[in-house]
Amino acid sequence: MAAALRDRKKSSELVGAAVNRSGLFTLEGLRERTFTFWFSRLVYPQIWEDPVVDMAALELNDESRIITIGSGGCNALSYLAASPEHLTVVDLNAAHIALINLKLAAAQHLPDYQSFYRFFADADHGTNVEYYDIYIRDHLDPATLRYWERRNILGRRRIRQFSQNFYRYGLLGNFIGTCHRLSRMLGADPSKIVMGTTLEEQRRIFNETLAPLFDRKIVRWMVDHPASLYGLGIPPAQYYALAGDRGKLGEDTPSMSAILRARVERLACDFPLGENYFAWQAFNRGYAPDGEGPVPPYLQRENYENLRANLDQVDVAQISYTDRLAITDDTSLDGYVLLDAQDWMNDADLNHLWTEITRTARPGARVIFRTSATPTILPGRVSAEILSRWTYEEERSLRLGMQDRSAIYGGFHLYRFEG
């Protein structure tokens, strides 16, 4: 118990250092510390950035050395399909680290592709817990073992979540579940979206069921408060960045609801359901049943052998991105995946981060990141001396952003190092 509490305390300290900017006895300080409390637990059972877009932007090959934020681990494991020379995975959250380590151990020790797929794609079979006990448990490091063996007030181990649809757990899983319940209370059923067999049907169902929700007064009132989006892993600073996109939707936009409607509409309508596992997660609370639908690359059969062959190339650590770069050799990395973490940062943090990125980058290295609002956030905030050494590939960023099936971000951004 004491060790588990230390693990959680470390998460709280790391997240707090990244998020808490305001005084404790202010409204913003209270919001930030409330977010820190929730974000120190499991947030993302699945990561919400499209790894196919990432890999296209990074142009990975067998000489690539990459560092990425871990989150749910789907993207980090998916990058292994490209057989990079080395992959460093970092995260502030001990729960995310435990999930990534579980996935790595499962890929190495489960007996075959079918059992690996069942564990993480279906994630609701009783045999998953049995296979964990037989094949995985004895190969976990102490912190990861503590996390999955932790018992709830009913005495049930946390690993049982993989026999009860793991994707309904975590802050995001609970948030999606709450949205489903609220939608049904207001007369709409989000799961109807997955009944669409064409893009036209998907759009018709969206317009008939979900679109009207965003005009309801209670919904508009709820999403006008930063705490309403904590379940998406969006801290107050990022909420305000997202709110900055209001003007792009018209001067008469009265609330955040129009922005969220546009993002949900894109997720529901712009990509065929047969290709978009993010839509299945949002509207069906899990991947398509019976192995008939899309899944992340790391769960696709054609990538299984490459995944297993490259497990030794992965280094996982609970540490901040900048602190990990600080102990990395000069001119040693080719790819940097920042997810949306920069939306959390103040100018001093951004400059510290990009100083370390620039020091450790090889010529031609690429940095990719998402932003809640549409524009890149770096000009005017990161020093011109540093930024002048990088080229912003604006047109390619726009093209790749339009291909991102998760559809929840305002912008995707690609920078290339000139040396």
C-alpha positions as CSV (number, residue, x, y, z in Angstrom):
1,M,0.0,0.0,0.0
2,A,2.8,2.5,0.9
3,A,4.6,1.8,-2.4
4,A,1.3,2.3,-4.3
5,L,0.8,5.7,-2.6
6,R,4.3,6.7,-3.5
7,D,3.6,5.9,-7.1
8,R,0.5,8.0,-7.1
9,K,2.2,10.9,-5.2
10,K,5.0,10.9,-7.9
11,S,2.3,11.2,-10.6
12,S,0.7,14.1,-8.7
13,E,4.0,15.9,-8.3
14,L,4.9,15.6,-12.0
15,V,1.5,16.6,-13.3
16,G,1.2,19.4,-10.8
17,A,4.6,20.8,-11.9
18,A,3.3,20.8,-15.5
19,V,-0.2,22.2,-14.8
20,N,-0.2,24.4,-11.7
21,R,0.4,28.0,-12.6
22,S,-1.8,30.0,-10.3
23,G,-2.0,30.6,-6.6
24,L,-3.6,27.9,-4.5
25,F,-6.3,30.2,-3.2
26,T,-7.5,31.5,-6.6
27,L,-10.2,30.2,-8.8
28,E,-7.7,29.2,-11.5
29,G,-5.5,27.6,-8.9
30,L,-8.4,25.5,-7.7
31,R,-9.2,24.4,-11.2
32,E,-5.6,23.5,-11.9
33,R,-5.2,21.4,-8.7
34,T,-8.6,19.7,-9.3
35,F,-7.3,18.7,-12.8
36,T,-4.0,17.5,-11.3
37,F,-5.9,15.3,-8.9
38,W,-7.9,13.6,-11.7
39,F,-5.0,13.4,-14.2
40,S,-2.8,11.6,-11.7
41,R,-4.9,8.5,-12.3
42,L,-5.4,6.5,-15.5
43,V,-6.7,9.0,-18.1
44,Y,-6.4,7.4,-21.5
45,P,-7.1,3.7,-21.9
46,Q,-6.4,4.5,-25.6
47,I,-4.4,7.4,-27.0
48,W,-6.3,9.9,-29.1
49,E,-3.7,10.8,-31.8
50,D,-3.7,9.0,-35.1
51,P,-0.4,6.9,-35.3
52,V,-0.8,6.5,-39.1
53,V,-0.5,10.3,-39.5
54,D,2.4,10.3,-37.0
55,M,4.4,7.7,-38.9
56,A,3.8,9.5,-42.2
57,A,5.1,12.8,-40.7
58,L,8.1,11.2,-39.0
59,E,9.1,9.1,-42.0
60,L,10.3,6.4,-39.7
61,N,12.9,3.8,-40.8
62,D,15.3,1.4,-39.2
63,E,17.8,4.2,-38.3
64,S,15.2,6.4,-36.6
65,R,15.7,7.3,-32.9
66,I,12.5,8.7,-31.5
67,I,11.1,10.1,-28.2
68,T,7.4,10.2,-27.5
69,I,4.9,10.9,-24.8
70,G,3.3,7.6,-23.9
71,S,-0.3,8.2,-23.0
72,G,-2.2,5.0,-23.5
73,G,0.8,3.5,-25.4
74,C,-1.1,2.7,-28.7
75,N,1.1,5.0,-30.8
76,A,4.4,4.0,-29.2
77,L,3.8,0.4,-29.9
78,S,2.5,1.1,-33.3
79,Y,5.8,2.9,-34.2
80,L,7.6,-0.4,-33.7
81,A,6.0,-1.6,-36.9
82,A,8.5,0.6,-38.7
83,S,11.4,-1.0,-36.8
84,P,13.1,2.1,-35.5
85,E,16.6,1.9,-34.1
86,H,15.4,3.1,-30.7
87,L,12.2,4.4,-29.1
88,T,12.1,6.4,-25.8
89,V,8.7,6.6,-24.1
90,V,8.0,9.0,-21.3
91,D,4.9,10.0,-19.3
92,L,4.2,12.0,-16.1
93,N,1.5,9.5,-15.1
94,A,2.3,6.2,-13.4
95,A,-0.9,4.6,-14.6
96,H,0.1,5.3,-18.3
97,I,3.5,3.8,-17.6
98,A,2.0,0.7,-16.1
99,L,-0.3,0.3,-19.1
100,I,2.5,0.6,-21.6
101,N,4.7,-1.9,-19.6
102,L,1.7,-4.3,-19.5
103,K,1.4,-4.0,-23.3
104,L,5.1,-4.6,-23.9
105,A,5.1,-7.6,-21.5
106,A,2.0,-9.0,-23.2
107,A,3.4,-8.7,-26.7
108,Q,6.5,-10.6,-25.5
109,H,5.0,-13.3,-23.4
110,L,1.5,-14.1,-24.5
111,P,1.6,-17.2,-26.6
112,D,0.2,-15.9,-30.0
113,Y,-1.4,-13.1,-31.9
114,Q,-4.9,-14.2,-31.0
115,S,-4.4,-13.9,-27.3
116,F,-2.7,-10.5,-27.7
117,Y,-5.5,-9.2,-29.8
118,R,-8.1,-10.6,-27.4
119,F,-6.4,-8.9,-24.5
120,F,-6.3,-5.4,-25.9
121,A,-8.8,-5.3,-28.7
122,D,-11.7,-7.1,-27.1
123,A,-10.5,-6.3,-23.6
124,D,-13.6,-8.0,-22.1
125,H,-12.9,-11.7,-21.9
126,G,-12.6,-13.6,-18.7
127,T,-9.7,-15.5,-20.1
128,N,-7.6,-12.3,-20.3
129,V,-7.2,-12.4,-16.5
130,E,-6.3,-16.1,-16.7
131,Y,-3.7,-15.4,-19.4
132,Y,-2.3,-12.5,-17.4
133,D,-1.8,-14.8,-14.4
134,I,-0.2,-17.5,-16.5
135,Y,1.9,-15.6,-19.0
136,I,2.4,-11.9,-18.0
137,R,2.3,-11.4,-14.2
138,D,5.7,-12.8,-13.4
139,H,7.4,-10.7,-16.0
140,L,6.3,-7.3,-14.7
141,D,8.5,-4.8,-12.9
142,P,7.5,-4.1,-9.3
143,A,5.7,-0.8,-9.9
144,T,3.7,-2.2,-12.9
145,L,2.8,-5.3,-10.9
146,R,1.7,-3.1,-7.9
147,Y,-0.6,-1.1,-10.2
148,W,-2.4,-4.1,-11.8
149,E,-2.6,-6.1,-8.6
150,R,-4.1,-3.2,-6.6
151,R,-7.5,-4.2,-5.2
152,N,-10.6,-2.1,-5.0
153,I,-12.9,-1.9,-2.0
154,L,-14.6,-5.1,-3.2
155,G,-11.2,-6.9,-3.2
156,R,-11.0,-7.2,-7.0
157,R,-7.7,-6.7,-8.7
158,R,-7.4,-3.9,-11.2
159,I,-6.3,-6.3,-13.9
160,R,-10.0,-7.5,-14.0
161,Q,-10.8,-4.4,-16.0
162,F,-9.5,-6.4,-19.0
163,S,-12.4,-8.8,-18.5
164,Q,-15.0,-6.0,-18.3
165,N,-14.2,-3.8,-21.3
166,F,-11.1,-1.9,-20.3
167,Y,-12.0,1.0,-22.5
168,R,-14.8,2.0,-20.2
169,Y,-12.3,2.8,-17.5
170,G,-10.0,5.7,-16.9
171,L,-10.9,9.3,-16.9
172,L,-11.6,9.3,-20.6
173,G,-13.6,6.1,-20.5
174,N,-15.7,7.4,-17.7
175,F,-16.2,10.8,-19.5
176,I,-17.4,9.0,-22.6
177,G,-19.8,6.9,-20.5
178,T,-21.1,10.1,-18.8
179,C,-21.6,11.7,-22.3
180,H,-23.6,8.6,-23.4
181,R,-25.8,8.7,-20.3
182,L,-26.4,12.4,-20.6
183,S,-27.2,12.1,-24.3
184,R,-29.8,9.4,-23.7
185,M,-31.4,11.5,-20.9
186,L,-31.7,14.2,-23.5
187,G,-33.2,11.8,-26.1
188,A,-30.2,10.9,-28.2
189,D,-28.2,7.6,-28.5
190,P,-24.6,8.2,-29.6
191,S,-24.2,4.5,-30.4
192,K,-26.5,4.8,-33.4
193,I,-23.6,6.4,-35.3
194,V,-22.0,3.0,-35.7
195,M,-25.0,1.7,-37.6
196,G,-24.1,3.9,-40.5
197,T,-22.8,1.9,-43.5
198,T,-21.8,4.9,-45.6
199,L,-20.6,8.4,-45.0
200,E,-24.0,9.7,-46.0
201,E,-25.7,7.5,-43.4
202,Q,-23.2,8.5,-40.8
203,R,-23.9,12.2,-41.5
204,R,-27.7,11.7,-41.5
205,I,-27.6,9.9,-38.2
206,F,-25.4,12.6,-36.7
207,N,-27.7,15.3,-37.8
208,E,-30.8,13.5,-36.5
209,T,-29.4,12.4,-33.2
210,L,-26.3,14.2,-31.9
211,A,-26.3,17.6,-33.6
212,P,-29.4,18.9,-31.8
213,L,-27.7,18.2,-28.4
214,F,-25.3,21.0,-28.9
215,D,-28.1,23.5,-29.1
216,R,-29.6,22.4,-25.7
217,K,-29.2,25.1,-23.0
218,I,-27.9,22.6,-20.4
219,V,-25.2,21.4,-22.8
220,R,-24.2,24.9,-23.7
221,W,-24.0,25.9,-20.0
222,M,-22.0,22.8,-19.1
223,V,-19.3,23.1,-21.7
224,D,-18.8,26.8,-21.0
225,H,-17.0,25.7,-17.8
226,P,-13.3,24.5,-18.0
227,A,-14.0,21.6,-15.6
228,S,-16.5,20.1,-18.1
229,L,-13.6,18.9,-20.3
230,Y,-11.3,17.5,-17.6
231,G,-12.5,14.1,-18.7
232,L,-10.8,14.6,-22.1
233,G,-7.6,15.3,-20.3
234,I,-7.9,19.0,-21.1
235,P,-6.5,21.3,-18.3
236,P,-7.7,24.9,-17.8
237,A,-4.8,26.4,-19.9
238,Q,-5.7,24.1,-22.8
239,Y,-9.4,24.8,-22.5
240,Y,-8.7,28.5,-23.0
241,A,-6.6,27.7,-26.0
242,L,-9.5,25.7,-27.4
243,A,-11.8,28.6,-26.7
244,G,-9.6,30.7,-28.9
245,D,-11.1,29.0,-32.0
246,R,-14.5,30.5,-31.3
247,G,-14.0,33.4,-33.7
248,K,-13.3,31.1,-36.6
249,L,-16.9,29.8,-36.3
250,G,-18.5,33.2,-36.5
251,E,-18.7,36.2,-34.3
252,D,-22.1,35.2,-33.1
253,T,-20.9,31.9,-31.6
254,P,-22.2,32.2,-28.0
255,S,-20.4,29.2,-26.4
256,M,-17.9,26.4,-26.6
257,S,-20.7,24.1,-27.9
258,A,-20.1,25.1,-31.5
259,I,-16.5,24.2,-31.4
260,L,-17.2,20.8,-29.8
261,R,-20.1,20.2,-32.3
262,A,-17.7,20.7,-35.2
263,R,-15.1,18.3,-33.7
264,V,-17.7,15.6,-32.9
265,E,-19.2,16.0,-36.4
266,R,-15.9,15.5,-38.0
267,L,-15.3,12.4,-35.9
268,A,-18.7,11.0,-36.8
269,C,-19.0,11.9,-40.4
270,D,-15.7,12.5,-42.2
271,F,-14.1,9.0,-42.1
272,P,-15.7,5.7,-42.9
273,L,-16.4,3.6,-39.8
274,G,-14.6,0.7,-41.4
275,E,-11.4,2.8,-41.1
276,N,-11.9,4.8,-37.9
277,Y,-11.4,3.1,-34.6
278,F,-11.6,6.4,-32.8
279,A,-15.2,6.7,-33.9
280,W,-15.9,3.2,-32.5
281,Q,-14.3,4.2,-29.2
282,A,-16.3,7.4,-28.9
283,F,-19.7,6.1,-30.1
284,N,-19.5,2.4,-29.1
285,R,-17.2,2.6,-26.1
286,G,-14.9,-0.1,-27.5
287,Y,-13.6,-1.4,-30.8
288,A,-15.9,-3.1,-33.3
289,P,-17.0,-6.5,-32.0
290,D,-15.9,-9.9,-33.4
291,G,-12.7,-8.6,-34.9
292,E,-14.6,-7.0,-37.8
293,G,-13.5,-3.4,-37.4
294,P,-10.5,-1.2,-37.4
295,V,-7.9,-1.2,-34.6
296,P,-4.6,0.6,-34.0
297,P,-1.6,-0.6,-36.0
298,Y,-0.1,-2.4,-33.0
299,L,-3.1,-4.7,-32.9
300,Q,-3.1,-5.5,-36.6
301,R,-2.0,-9.0,-37.5
302,E,0.4,-7.8,-40.2
303,N,2.4,-5.8,-37.6
304,Y,2.5,-8.4,-34.9
305,E,5.9,-10.0,-35.8
306,N,7.6,-6.6,-36.2
307,L,6.2,-5.4,-32.9
308,R,7.6,-8.5,-31.1
309,A,10.9,-8.2,-32.9
310,N,11.5,-4.6,-31.8
311,L,10.5,-4.8,-28.2
312,D,14.1,-4.6,-27.0
313,Q,14.4,-1.2,-28.7
314,V,12.0,0.5,-26.3
315,D,12.9,2.5,-23.1
316,V,10.0,3.5,-20.8
317,A,10.3,6.0,-18.0
318,Q,8.1,8.1,-15.7
319,I,9.7,11.5,-16.2
320,S,9.0,14.8,-17.9
321,Y,9.8,15.1,-21.6
322,T,12.2,18.0,-21.0
323,D,14.0,16.3,-18.1
324,R,14.5,13.2,-20.3
325,L,16.0,15.2,-23.1
326,A,18.3,16.9,-20.6
327,I,20.1,13.5,-20.0
328,T,20.1,12.7,-23.8
329,D,23.3,13.1,-25.9
330,D,23.7,15.9,-28.3
331,T,22.7,15.3,-31.9
332,S,21.2,11.9,-31.2
333,L,17.5,12.0,-32.1
334,D,15.5,12.0,-35.3
335,G,11.9,12.3,-34.1
336,Y,10.0,14.0,-31.3
337,V,6.3,13.3,-30.6
338,L,4.8,15.9,-28.2
339,L,1.1,15.1,-28.5
340,D,-0.7,18.2,-27.2
341,A,1.6,18.8,-24.2
342,Q,2.7,22.2,-25.3
343,D,-0.8,23.5,-24.9
344,W,-0.1,23.1,-21.1
345,M,3.1,25.1,-21.1
346,N,4.0,28.7,-20.4
347,D,6.7,30.5,-22.5
348,A,9.5,29.6,-20.1
349,D,8.6,25.9,-20.3
350,L,8.4,26.0,-24.1
351,N,11.8,27.7,-24.5
352,H,13.4,25.2,-22.1
353,L,11.8,22.3,-24.1
354,W,12.8,23.6,-27.5
355,T,16.4,24.4,-26.3
356,E,16.7,20.7,-25.4
357,I,15.0,19.5,-28.6
358,T,17.4,21.6,-30.7
359,R,20.5,20.4,-28.8
360,T,19.6,16.8,-29.2
361,A,18.3,16.9,-32.8
362,R,20.1,15.5,-35.8
363,P,19.9,17.4,-39.0
364,G,16.6,16.6,-40.7
365,A,14.9,15.6,-37.4
366,R,11.2,16.1,-37.1
367,V,9.0,17.3,-34.3
368,I,5.2,16.7,-34.4
369,F,2.5,17.9,-32.1
370,R,-1.2,18.7,-31.9
371,T,-2.9,21.9,-30.6
372,S,-6.4,22.4,-29.4
373,A,-6.8,25.6,-31.5
374,T,-5.9,25.7,-35.1
375,P,-2.6,27.7,-35.4
376,T,0.9,26.6,-34.3
377,I,1.6,28.1,-30.9
378,L,5.4,28.5,-31.3
379,P,6.0,31.9,-33.1
380,G,6.3,34.7,-30.7
381,R,6.7,32.3,-27.8
382,V,9.8,30.3,-28.5
383,S,12.8,32.5,-29.1
384,A,13.5,33.5,-32.7
385,E,17.1,32.3,-32.4
386,I,15.9,28.7,-31.7
387,L,12.9,28.7,-34.1
388,S,15.0,30.0,-37.0
389,R,16.8,26.7,-37.0
390,W,13.6,24.9,-37.8
391,T,11.3,24.9,-40.8
392,Y,7.5,24.8,-40.3
393,E,6.0,22.6,-43.0
394,E,2.7,24.4,-43.0
395,E,1.1,22.9,-46.1
396,R,2.0,19.3,-45.2
397,S,0.9,19.9,-41.6
398,L,-2.6,21.0,-42.9
399,R,-2.8,17.9,-45.1
400,L,-1.8,15.5,-42.4
401,G,-4.1,17.2,-39.9
402,M,-7.1,16.6,-42.2
403,Q,-6.1,12.9,-42.3
404,D,-6.1,12.6,-38.5
405,R,-9.0,10.2,-37.8
406,S,-9.3,11.2,-34.1
407,A,-10.6,14.6,-35.3
408,I,-10.5,16.2,-31.9
409,Y,-7.6,18.6,-32.4
410,G,-7.7,22.0,-34.1
411,G,-4.2,21.6,-35.6
412,F,-1.4,19.1,-36.5
413,H,2.1,20.6,-36.8
414,L,5.3,19.3,-38.3
415,Y,8.7,21.1,-37.8
416,R,11.9,19.9,-39.5
417,F,15.4,20.7,-38.2
418,E,17.8,22.5,-40.6
419,G,20.8,22.0,-38.3
